[in-house]
Amino acid sequence: MLKLLSLQGLRKSLEIEYPVTLVIEERGNSIYLDLIMVDENKRRRGYGTQVMNRIVDYADRNRMYIYLTPSGDYGSNVRRLKKFYKRFSFKKTKNRMFGMVREPSKSYLSYWQ
């Protein structure tokens, strides 16, 4: 499958376009999202949602899983983060290294086949 933009290219683009810091990497058919942090004075304006929509779209187009662990390390509320990620179809995982996983959208996959 042809990738039009690498994950790191997407990260750079998102960090230019939005007031966010991302720590994200690709390994095999998976994306590991270690940090998505919106600048403190720009929060609650929908930037996190817009960035997640772009990451999810990239993952779906490339048939990739996304793994992450909601954390309060940067002052976030873990319960609120879990609710946020559930909006993007993330589910709790039994994997001890990661708290949540999102599978590629099956409807998106069938659209492109």
C-alpha positions as CSV (number, residue, x, y, z in Angstrom):
1,M,0.0,0.0,0.0
2,L,1.3,3.4,-1.0
3,K,1.7,5.9,1.9
4,L,1.4,9.4,0.7
5,L,2.9,10.9,3.8
6,S,5.0,9.2,6.5
7,L,3.9,9.2,10.1
8,Q,6.8,11.5,11.0
9,G,5.8,13.8,8.1
10,L,2.3,13.9,9.4
11,R,3.6,14.6,12.9
12,K,5.7,17.6,11.6
13,S,2.7,18.9,9.6
14,L,0.4,18.7,12.6
15,E,2.9,20.4,14.9
16,I,3.1,23.3,12.4
17,E,-0.6,23.5,11.8
18,Y,-1.8,23.1,15.4
19,P,-0.5,24.2,18.8
20,V,0.4,20.6,19.8
21,T,3.4,18.5,20.7
22,L,3.3,14.9,19.6
23,V,5.5,11.9,20.4
24,I,4.4,9.2,18.0
25,E,6.1,6.3,16.3
26,E,5.4,3.6,13.8
27,R,6.5,0.0,14.3
28,G,5.2,-2.6,11.8
29,N,1.5,-2.2,11.4
30,S,1.1,-0.2,14.6
31,I,1.3,3.4,15.7
32,Y,2.4,4.2,19.3
33,L,1.0,7.5,20.5
34,D,3.1,8.4,23.6
35,L,2.1,12.1,23.8
36,I,-0.4,14.4,22.4
37,M,-0.3,17.7,24.3
38,V,-2.1,20.9,23.3
39,D,-0.5,24.1,24.4
40,E,-1.9,25.0,27.8
41,N,-3.3,28.4,26.7
42,K,-5.0,26.8,23.6
43,R,-6.9,23.9,25.2
44,R,-10.6,23.3,25.0
45,R,-10.8,24.7,21.4
46,G,-11.0,21.4,19.5
47,Y,-7.3,21.2,18.5
48,G,-6.9,17.7,20.1
49,T,-9.9,16.4,18.3
50,Q,-8.7,17.7,15.0
51,V,-5.2,16.2,15.5
52,M,-6.7,12.9,16.5
53,N,-9.0,12.8,13.5
54,R,-5.9,13.2,11.2
55,I,-4.0,10.5,13.1
56,V,-6.9,8.1,13.0
57,D,-7.4,8.8,9.3
58,Y,-3.7,8.0,8.6
59,A,-4.0,4.8,10.6
60,D,-7.2,3.7,8.8
61,R,-5.7,4.5,5.3
62,N,-2.7,2.4,6.2
63,R,-4.6,-0.3,8.1
64,M,-2.7,0.3,11.3
65,Y,-3.6,-0.2,15.0
66,I,-3.0,2.7,17.4
67,Y,-1.8,2.0,20.9
68,L,-1.7,4.6,23.8
69,T,-1.9,4.9,27.5
70,P,-3.8,7.8,29.0
71,S,-1.7,9.5,31.6
72,G,-2.0,12.4,34.0
73,D,1.7,13.1,33.8
74,Y,1.2,16.5,32.2
75,G,-1.7,17.7,34.3
76,S,-4.5,15.9,32.4
77,N,-7.4,14.1,34.0
78,V,-7.0,10.4,33.1
79,R,-10.8,9.8,33.2
80,R,-11.4,12.6,30.8
81,L,-8.7,11.4,28.5
82,K,-10.2,7.9,28.4
83,K,-13.6,9.4,27.5
84,F,-11.9,11.5,24.8
85,Y,-10.1,8.5,23.2
86,K,-13.3,6.4,23.3
87,R,-14.8,8.9,20.9
88,F,-12.3,7.6,18.4
89,S,-13.1,4.0,19.0
90,F,-10.3,3.2,21.4
91,K,-10.9,0.3,23.7
92,K,-9.3,-1.0,26.8
93,T,-6.6,-3.6,26.1
94,K,-5.3,-6.4,28.2
95,N,-1.7,-5.6,27.1
96,R,0.1,-4.4,30.2
97,M,2.3,-2.0,28.2
98,F,-0.6,0.0,26.8
99,G,-4.0,1.0,28.2
100,M,-6.0,1.4,25.0
101,V,-6.0,0.3,21.4
102,R,-7.8,1.3,18.3
103,E,-8.2,-1.1,15.4
104,P,-8.3,0.1,11.8
105,S,-11.9,1.0,10.8
106,K,-13.5,-1.9,8.9
107,S,-15.9,0.4,7.1
108,Y,-13.0,2.5,6.0
109,L,-11.1,-0.5,4.8
110,S,-14.0,-1.8,2.7
111,Y,-14.5,1.6,1.2
112,W,-10.9,1.6,-0.2
113,Q,-10.9,-2.1,-1.4
